[in-house]
Amino acid sequence: MKKWIFLLIIPFVFACNADENCGKVIDKVVKENRYLLVIRFDDGASTSQSEFSGELVSDIEVSEDMFSKLTEGENYCVE
């Protein structure tokens, strides 16, 4: 019985995508002393017409130090 439960749980553990919180920096903005990275988390690709096919883009506020370290095109992961 324990083996069956174990076998049922395994697919859920490996199905999680660690890169869900990571994306490409597509722009950097300084606005009112706030350092913002514009991140594209999804390229908008879909496998069927019923799925969402737009890009998932978000502004992420970071420290001035982190802002200066990153350039457009680099990957950034939100903690």
N, CA, C and O of each residue as an XYZ file, in Angstrom:
316
protein
N       0.817     -1.194      0.000
C       0.000      0.000      0.000
C       0.864      1.263      0.000
O       0.566      2.226     -0.707
N       1.932      1.253      0.794
C       2.816      2.415      0.859
C       3.499      2.669     -0.479
O       3.753      3.818     -0.844
N       3.799      1.591     -1.214
C       4.433      1.753     -2.521
C       3.505      2.476     -3.488
O       3.960      3.303     -4.278
N       2.220      2.175     -3.437
C       1.252      2.819     -4.330
C       1.147      4.311     -4.032
O       1.099      5.136     -4.945
N       1.114      4.640     -2.771
C       1.051      6.051     -2.392
C       2.312      6.771     -2.860
O       2.245      7.883     -3.382
N       3.444      6.134     -2.669
C       4.707      6.705     -3.109
C       4.709      6.927     -4.622
O       5.130      7.980     -5.101
N       4.239      5.930     -5.367
C       4.202      6.041     -6.826
C       3.219      7.111     -7.306
O       3.413      7.692     -8.373
N       2.182      7.371     -6.539
C       1.234      8.415     -6.904
C       1.781      9.812     -6.616
O       1.418     10.771     -7.298
N       2.635      9.932     -5.632
C       3.179     11.238     -5.250
C       4.346     11.650     -6.150
O       4.520     12.841     -6.408
N       5.129     10.722     -6.622
C       6.322     11.010     -7.428
C       6.038     11.919     -8.627
O       6.778     12.883     -8.819
N       5.010     11.667     -9.443
C       4.785     12.548    -10.596
C       4.533     14.006    -10.204
O       4.922     14.918    -10.934
N       3.897     14.229     -9.078
C       3.640     15.603     -8.647
C       4.924     16.313     -8.236
O       5.062     17.518     -8.448
N       5.843     15.591     -7.663
C       7.110     16.181     -7.240
C       7.926     16.598     -8.455
O       8.496     17.688     -8.474
N       7.987     15.741     -9.467
C       8.789     16.041    -10.637
C       8.065     16.931    -11.645
O       8.693     17.439    -12.574
N       6.776     17.126    -11.484
C       6.021     17.968    -12.399
C       6.222     19.446    -12.111
O       5.963     20.276    -12.983
N       6.672     19.795    -10.924
C       6.892     21.193    -10.577
C       8.060     21.738    -11.384
O       9.100     21.092    -11.510
N       7.877     22.915    -11.921
C       8.901     23.551    -12.725
C       9.603     24.614    -11.898
O       8.974     25.586    -11.478
N      10.890     24.445    -11.660
C      11.652     25.388    -10.840
C      11.823     26.727    -11.536
O      12.109     27.727    -10.877
N      11.654     26.771    -12.863
C      11.856     28.000    -13.609
C      10.607     28.871    -13.688
O      10.621     29.887    -14.383
N       9.532     28.507    -13.002
C       8.308     29.291    -13.089
C       8.499     30.713    -12.592
O       7.803     31.617    -13.053
N       9.420     30.937    -11.669
C       9.647     32.260    -11.117
C      10.832     32.956    -11.770
O      11.339     33.946    -11.242
N      11.272     32.450    -12.903
C      12.411     33.031    -13.607
C      11.966     33.542    -14.973
O      11.079     32.977    -15.611
N      12.598     34.610    -15.395
C      12.275     35.161    -16.702
C      13.406     36.024    -17.222
O      14.418     36.221    -16.549
N      13.223     36.531    -18.420
C      14.238     37.345    -19.080
C      13.968     38.825    -18.826
O      12.834     39.289    -18.941
N      15.031     39.563    -18.479
C      14.937     41.012    -18.301
C      14.786     41.626    -19.688
O      15.667     41.481    -20.536
N      13.657     42.318    -19.919
C      13.451     42.939    -21.230
C      13.574     44.456    -21.181
O      13.635     45.109    -22.223
N      13.612     45.026    -19.959
C      13.792     46.470    -19.826
C      14.163     46.789    -18.384
O      13.852     46.026    -17.469
N      14.830     47.922    -18.190
C      15.187     48.415    -16.862
C      14.675     49.846    -16.752
O      14.887     50.657    -17.653
N      13.997     50.156    -15.638
C      13.373     51.466    -15.474
C      13.687     52.009    -14.083
O      13.602     51.287    -13.090
N      14.053     53.298    -14.022
C      14.185     53.986    -12.737
C      13.055     55.006    -12.690
O      12.960     55.891    -13.541
N      12.197     54.864    -11.676
C      11.039     55.742    -11.569
C      10.842     56.101    -10.101
O      10.602     55.226     -9.269
N      10.942     57.378     -9.790
C      10.735     57.878     -8.430
C      11.611     57.128     -7.424
O      11.124     56.648     -6.400
N      12.902     57.033     -7.727
C      13.875     56.333     -6.873
C      13.542     54.864     -6.645
O      13.963     54.283     -5.645
N      12.799     54.265     -7.549
C      12.509     52.829     -7.510
C      13.195     52.208     -8.714
O      13.135     52.744     -9.821
N      13.839     51.086     -8.494
C      14.561     50.386     -9.551
C      13.726     49.184     -9.968
O      13.536     48.239     -9.202
N      13.233     49.242    -11.197
C      12.312     48.226    -11.689
C      12.915     47.454    -12.854
O      13.493     48.033    -13.774
N      12.769     46.149    -12.793
C      13.126     45.290    -13.913
C      11.831     44.838    -14.564
O      10.920     44.371    -13.879
N      11.743     44.969    -15.859
C      10.592     44.450    -16.592
C      10.993     43.049    -17.048
O      11.917     42.871    -17.841
N      10.265     42.059    -16.522
C      10.607     40.655    -16.745
C       9.535     39.985    -17.595
O       8.340     40.154    -17.353
N       9.978     39.218    -18.602
C       9.057     38.386    -19.376
C       9.196     36.970    -18.839
O      10.239     36.335    -18.989
N       8.122     36.481    -18.208
C       8.135     35.153    -17.609
C       7.715     34.068    -18.579
O       8.012     32.896    -18.349
N       7.031     34.424    -19.658
C       6.498     33.436    -20.586
C       6.631     34.001    -21.983
O       6.400     35.191    -22.199
N       7.000     33.158    -22.937
C       7.156     33.645    -24.311
C       5.850     33.692    -25.081
O       5.833     34.080    -26.249
N       4.754     33.303    -24.441
C       3.458     33.369    -25.091
C       3.136     32.171    -25.948
O       2.101     32.157    -26.615
N       3.983     31.171    -25.954
C       3.739     29.984    -26.768
C       2.591     29.172    -26.184
O       2.463     29.052    -24.965
N       1.768     28.621    -27.048
C       0.681     27.759    -26.595
C       0.557     26.576    -27.535
O       1.061     26.594    -28.658
N      -0.125     25.544    -27.052
C      -0.270     24.340    -27.866
C      -1.647     24.230    -28.493
O      -1.849     23.411    -29.390
N      -2.591     25.029    -28.045
C      -3.916     24.991    -28.652
C      -4.554     26.371    -28.552
O      -4.078     27.225    -27.803
N      -5.618     26.587    -29.296
C      -6.274     27.893    -29.300
C      -6.999     28.187    -27.994
O      -7.267     29.350    -27.691
N      -7.317     27.177    -27.229
C      -8.051     27.404    -25.994
C      -7.146     27.847    -24.854
O      -7.644     28.290    -23.819
N      -5.830     27.739    -25.015
C      -4.903     28.137    -23.972
C      -4.566     29.619    -24.094
O      -4.676     30.209    -25.169
N      -4.152     30.213    -22.967
C      -3.692     31.590    -22.954
C      -2.462     31.704    -23.834
O      -1.536     30.904    -23.701
N      -2.432     32.671    -24.722
C      -1.301     32.766    -25.633
C      -0.569     34.098    -25.526
O       0.253     34.405    -26.389
N      -0.836     34.892    -24.506
C      -0.138     36.156    -24.332
C       1.093     36.000    -23.475
O       1.286     34.987    -22.802
N       1.920     37.021    -23.512
C       3.116     37.021    -22.695
C       2.765     37.384    -21.260
O       1.841     38.160    -21.017
N       3.497     36.824    -20.322
C       3.360     37.186    -18.929
C       4.535     38.095    -18.599
O       5.663     37.628    -18.445
N       4.267     39.405    -18.490
C       5.299     40.409    -18.244
C       4.957     41.120    -16.952
O       3.796     41.436    -16.693
N       5.994     41.374    -16.126
C       5.753     42.023    -14.847
C       6.919     42.937    -14.496
O       8.054     42.708    -14.914
N       6.619     43.983    -13.715
C       7.652     44.866    -13.177
C       8.030     44.357    -11.797
O       7.162     44.149    -10.949
N       9.313     44.158    -11.569
C       9.817     43.668    -10.297
C      10.746     44.734     -9.718
O      11.709     45.143    -10.367
N      10.456     45.177     -8.502
C      11.315     46.162     -7.851
C      12.505     45.450     -7.211
O      12.345     44.457     -6.502
N      13.709     45.980     -7.477
C      14.933     45.400     -6.937
C      15.776     46.507     -6.308
O      15.468     47.691     -6.446
N      16.830     46.111     -5.625
C      17.754     47.081     -5.033
C      18.583     47.747     -6.135
O      18.689     47.233     -7.248
N      19.159     48.885     -5.804
C      20.001     49.589     -6.763
C      21.199     48.721     -7.174
O      21.608     48.726     -8.335
N      21.749     47.985     -6.218
C      22.888     47.109     -6.490
C      22.513     46.013     -7.493
O      23.245     45.778     -8.455
N      21.386     45.347     -7.275
C      20.930     44.297     -8.193
C      20.610     44.896     -9.563
O      20.914     44.297    -10.594
N      20.000     46.070     -9.567
C      19.649     46.758    -10.806
C      20.897     47.000    -11.659
O      20.877     46.794    -12.873
N      21.979     47.438    -11.016
C      23.204     47.745    -11.767
C      23.922     46.488    -12.248
O      24.659     46.545    -13.232
N      23.725     45.359    -11.580
C      24.388     44.112    -11.966
C      23.765     43.463    -13.196
O      24.462     42.793    -13.957
N      22.467     43.650    -13.402
C      21.766     42.955    -14.486
C      21.704     43.797    -15.748
O      21.645     45.025    -15.692
N      21.718     43.122    -16.883
C      21.539     43.789    -18.166
C      20.352     43.157    -18.884
O      19.922     42.051    -18.554
N      19.836     43.875    -19.864
C      18.721     43.345    -20.645
C      19.152     42.055    -21.336
O      20.266     41.948    -21.850
N      18.247     41.083    -21.336
C      18.523     39.786    -21.948
C      18.943     38.731    -20.941
O      18.894     37.538    -21.242
N      19.359     39.152    -19.740
C      19.743     38.186    -18.713
C      18.516     37.606    -18.039
O      17.447     38.217    -18.047
N      18.668     36.430    -17.458
C      17.587     35.803    -16.687
C      17.630     36.281    -15.253
O      18.704     36.489    -14.688
N      16.455     36.455    -14.667
C      16.321     36.859    -13.267
C      15.243     36.002    -12.626
O      14.175     35.799    -13.204
N      15.524     35.506    -11.442
C      14.553     34.690    -10.709
C      14.040     35.449     -9.495
O      14.818     35.974     -8.699
N      12.724     35.499     -9.366
C      12.079     36.153     -8.236
C      12.022     35.163     -7.090
O      11.609     34.018     -7.268
N      12.431     35.600     -5.932
C      12.438     34.709     -4.758
C      11.081     34.627     -4.118
O      10.910     33.923     -3.123
